[in-house]
Amino acid sequence: MPIRYAVATACMLAAGSWHEDALAQGAPDPASSAAYRKAASARTAEDPKLVWTASQVALVAREVAPNVFAVYADDAPQKTAAGIPVATSGGFIIGDRAVMIIDTMLNRQLAGQVMALVRERTKNPIRYIVNTSYHGDHSYGNQFFPADAQIIQHRATQDYIRQSFAKDVAFMTRHFGSNQGLAELKPVPASVLLEDKADITVDLGGQHARIRHIGFAQTAGDLWVTAAGGKVVFTGNPVIARAPAFPWLLDGHLRESLATMKALRATLPADAVVVPGHGEPATVKVVDDHIAYLDRLKQRIEESIAARKSRDETVSGAGMPEYTGYRIYPWVHLQVNVPAAYDEQELKRQQRNYTSGGLRRSGPRLGGPVRLQSAQRTATM
Ligand SMILES: [Zn+2]
């Protein structure tokens, strides 16, 4: 999802006063960007049947540290505040010798908007592309960037794309529409594969981008990109947007996701700017809020299992009314997160009973999508 900027922003960062309000006030005037104006004039209406409508999206770029830009939908602040899901956010970092793109968006039209926002600011070559996950709205646009740019992914991301690209595009077409340009997509092989716990730094010339794999957060291959000496972090989907949004555990793994998020949080300075996967730049509070949700979910599930409640009883009884401001709460919380967390916790309880001589019941009904195996723990770069 999308973006904006400015000198005022840089001053606020320097002063260490990057607060939620300042973020809202520091948003640049999108009309100052010809690339944005072009995108805004071409946008379509929203299709109410879709989670968000790619052809409605007009991206803005906001400078969140010198030459470090977040890219997000122009209506992200308003939609996020109203609990409405927002299009994909990403960003770019401009160095003296090279530009790095973080996430390439869903299709040609959105990738083209990112490219135009970059070209409005620099002629330096785009040498690196990072995909924070395999999700199509973060990686499908790879083919529309310069062919000589190095694509950096976690090995699990590449494995998924190799094995499941056609199926994934079919899935995404069902959810994002058959008229959003997904039919022309082709998988692009990565140039640099990172293994579990990889931690590399890319020198862009006067700018260093650090790319890390910490652990499972929403997929097996989530990468975190930090810039400006750690003051800016691009998160991809694991941090989705400011409250009332909360994490989507599409592939389960509540415990690992929670551990990864806490490990990430421990590395962030108090005045860090967090560029989430689907919203405007935020403070570290957005990470704290995601951790709080996951902690609360874990607690609810543990209570339910301790009370011997069934899966269905847990789903109907594990409501968290404080999160219903997120419009897709019934789906994300009740249909995705609670069942996934229940299955994980119940499996763990059964394994404990089994190893301690207790009765082994029939296996749990594991809900969630494919669980990717972790790769070797050796960085290749
Ligand atoms: Zn996404």
Boltz pocket constraint, residues with backbone or C-beta under 6 A from the ligand:
constraints:
  - pocket:
      binder: B
      contacts: [[A, 88], [A, 135], [A, 137], [A, 138], [A, 237], [A, 277], [A, 278]]
      max_distance: 6.0
